[in-house]
């Protein structure tokens, strides 16, 4: 006879601590999100600088 497996609902950490402040998990997730946004901003900024340098070289090529 096959074993019947019932799916268990995923438990998520609480969003808020008992005092009403964001929970530790929420704070960590926000920090990770901020890091990712900073990396994305830095990447775009670096691409803009590279494009600007490339354009400058094209305009000043002999």
N, CA, C and O of each residue as an XYZ file, in Angstrom:
248
protein
N       0.843     -1.189      0.000
C       0.000      0.000      0.000
C       0.886      1.250      0.000
O       1.854      1.327      0.757
N       0.561      2.201     -0.828
C       1.351      3.429     -0.938
C       1.095      4.332      0.259
O      -0.015      4.429      0.782
N       2.153      4.975      0.657
C       2.035      5.919      1.778
C       1.406      7.214      1.268
O       1.803      7.735      0.226
N       0.452      7.713      1.986
C      -0.207      8.963      1.609
C       0.538     10.118      2.271
O       0.696     10.164      3.491
N       0.986     11.038      1.441
C       1.725     12.199      1.952
C       0.839     13.422      1.797
O       0.415     13.764      0.693
N       0.571     14.059      2.891
C      -0.232     15.283      2.832
C       0.711     16.476      2.858
O       1.595     16.554      3.711
N       0.526     17.394      1.937
C       1.412     18.563      1.911
C       1.246     19.399      3.176
O       0.141     19.600      3.680
N       2.366     19.869      3.660
C       2.358     20.727      4.839
C       2.448     22.180      4.378
O       3.253     22.502      3.504
N       1.649     23.037      4.944
C       1.744     24.452      4.550
C       3.094     25.026      4.971
O       3.623     24.709      6.036
N       3.631     25.876      4.107
C       4.901     26.521      4.435
C       4.669     27.520      5.555
O       3.699     28.279      5.554
N       5.574     27.497      6.493
C       5.467     28.483      7.567
C       6.410     29.624      7.251
O       7.567     29.402      6.893
N       5.935     30.802      7.377
C       6.743     31.982      7.127
C       7.030     32.659      8.452
O       6.196     32.652      9.357
N       8.221     33.247      8.562
C       8.524     33.959      9.800
C       7.597     35.162      9.953
O       7.097     35.694      8.961
N       7.371     35.584     11.172
C       6.502     36.745     11.380
C       7.127     38.005     10.780
O       8.349     38.154     10.753
N       6.284     38.893     10.308
C       6.779     40.144      9.730
C       7.171     41.149     10.796
O       8.033     41.999     10.576
N       6.530     41.045     11.952
C       6.786     42.021     13.006
C       7.118     41.330     14.313
O       6.606     40.252     14.611
N       7.979     41.963     15.082
C       8.306     41.489     16.421
C       7.145     41.857     17.347
O       6.294     42.670     16.987
N       7.114     41.259     18.536
C       6.018     41.577     19.467
C       5.878     43.067     19.784
O       4.780     43.540     20.079
N       6.988     43.806     19.725
C       6.905     45.242     20.033
C       6.432     46.081     18.848
O       6.330     47.303     18.955
N       6.139     45.429     17.711
C       5.636     46.150     16.548
C       6.705     46.539     15.544
O       6.386     47.017     14.455
N       7.968     46.342     15.893
C       9.042     46.663     14.956
C       9.188     45.520     13.947
O       8.705     44.415     14.192
N       9.854     45.780     12.813
C      10.055     44.706     11.834
C      10.834     43.547     12.468
O      11.726     43.764     13.288
N      10.491     42.335     12.084
C      11.175     41.166     12.633
C      12.600     41.086     12.098
O      12.958     41.762     11.133
N      13.399     40.253     12.740
C      14.792     40.058     12.332
C      14.860     39.598     10.876
O      15.703     40.068     10.112
N      13.977     38.683     10.495
C      13.966     38.168      9.123
C      13.640     39.265      8.118
O      14.226     39.309      7.036
N      12.717     40.142      8.465
C      12.359     41.249      7.574
C      13.541     42.204      7.432
O      13.851     42.649      6.328
N      14.194     42.517      8.537
C      15.356     43.410      8.482
C      16.456     42.816      7.608
O      17.072     43.526      6.813
N      16.706     41.498      7.756
C      17.729     40.844      6.936
C      17.342     40.862      5.459
O      18.189     41.095      4.597
N      16.074     40.617      5.167
C      15.614     40.633      3.778
C      15.753     42.031      3.176
O      16.138     42.173      2.016
N      15.443     43.054      3.958
C      15.581     44.430      3.469
C      17.036     44.781      3.213
O      17.347     45.476      2.245
N      17.939     44.303      4.080
C      19.371     44.546      3.868
C      19.839     43.890      2.577
O      20.588     44.493      1.808
N      19.397     42.646      2.335
C      19.772     41.953      1.111
C      19.221     42.668     -0.119
O      19.909     42.786     -1.133
N      17.995     43.138     -0.030
C      17.388     43.879     -1.133
C      18.176     45.153     -1.415
O      18.422     45.495     -2.572
N      18.568     45.849     -0.361
C      19.347     47.073     -0.526
C      20.694     46.772     -1.176
O      21.144     47.521     -2.043
N      21.339     45.683     -0.763
C      22.621     45.301     -1.372
C      22.443     45.022     -2.856
O      23.249     45.460     -3.676
N      21.389     44.292     -3.199
C      21.128     43.962     -4.596
C      20.857     45.225     -5.411
O      21.344     45.354     -6.535
N      20.086     46.153     -4.852
C      19.803     47.407     -5.550
C      21.084     48.214     -5.733
O      21.281     48.832     -6.779
N      21.953     48.212     -4.729
C      23.217     48.934     -4.842
C      24.099     48.317     -5.918
O      24.746     49.038     -6.678
N      24.132     46.975     -5.990
C      24.921     46.308     -7.035
C      24.375     46.661     -8.413
O      25.140     46.927     -9.339
N      23.051     46.664     -8.547
C      22.427     46.991     -9.829
C      22.740     48.440    -10.224
O      23.045     48.719    -11.384
N      22.663     49.352     -9.262
C      22.966     50.757     -9.526
C      24.430     50.907     -9.945
O      24.739     51.628    -10.894
N      25.322     50.227     -9.236
C      26.748     50.318     -9.554
C      27.026     49.756    -10.950
O      27.837     50.309    -11.693
N      26.356     48.662    -11.304
C      26.548     48.066    -12.622
C      26.088     49.026    -13.719
O      26.786     49.217    -14.714
N      24.914     49.627    -13.534
C      24.405     50.575    -14.530
C      25.315     51.791    -14.641
O      25.566     52.285    -15.740
N      25.807     52.274    -13.506
C      26.690     53.431    -13.499
C      27.988     53.106    -14.242
O      28.488     53.920    -15.019
N      28.528     51.906    -13.995
C      29.750     51.487    -14.683
C      29.515     51.374    -16.188
O      30.381     51.745    -16.980
N      28.353     50.867    -16.584
C      28.032     50.775    -18.010
C      27.941     52.160    -18.639
O      28.415     52.369    -19.755
N      27.335     53.105    -17.929
C      27.230     54.469    -18.452
C      28.610     55.093    -18.621
O      28.868     55.770    -19.617
N      29.490     54.872    -17.666
C      30.854     55.405    -17.762
C      31.573     54.774    -18.948
O      32.230     55.470    -19.721
N      31.448     53.451    -19.094
C      32.098     52.763    -20.208
C      31.562     53.275    -21.544
O      32.333     53.494    -22.478
N      30.256     53.465    -21.639
C      29.665     53.991    -22.873
C      30.165     55.401    -23.159
O      30.435     55.746    -24.310
N      30.286     56.210    -22.121
C      30.758     57.582    -22.278
C      32.203     57.600    -22.778
O      32.551     58.382    -23.663
N      33.031     56.741    -22.208
C      34.437     56.665    -22.631
C      34.514     56.188    -24.074
O      35.282     56.728    -24.870
N      33.719     55.177    -24.412
C      33.709     54.659    -25.776
C      33.268     55.740    -26.758
O      33.863     55.888    -27.826
N      32.244     56.486    -26.407
C      31.750     57.561    -27.268
C      32.813     58.647    -27.446
O      32.996     59.173    -28.543
N      33.499     58.970    -26.376
C      34.549     59.986    -26.441
C      35.666     59.539    -27.379
O      36.186     60.336    -28.161
N      36.037     58.243    -27.294
C      37.083     57.730    -28.181
C      36.635     57.776    -29.637
O      37.435     58.079    -30.522
N      35.366     57.477    -29.893
C      34.859     57.526    -31.265
C      34.915     58.950    -31.805
O      35.267     59.161    -32.965
N      34.570     59.920    -30.974
C      34.526     61.313    -31.411
C      35.911     61.908    -31.617
O      36.069     62.866    -32.375
N      36.908     61.352    -30.954
C      38.265     61.900    -31.063
C      39.188     61.003    -31.870
O      40.401     61.215    -31.884
N      38.633     60.007    -32.540
C      39.463     59.107    -33.348
C      39.951     59.850    -34.586
O      39.231     60.675    -35.148
N      41.183     59.552    -35.007
C      41.718     60.232    -36.207
C      41.014     59.811    -37.481
O      41.352     60.295    -38.562
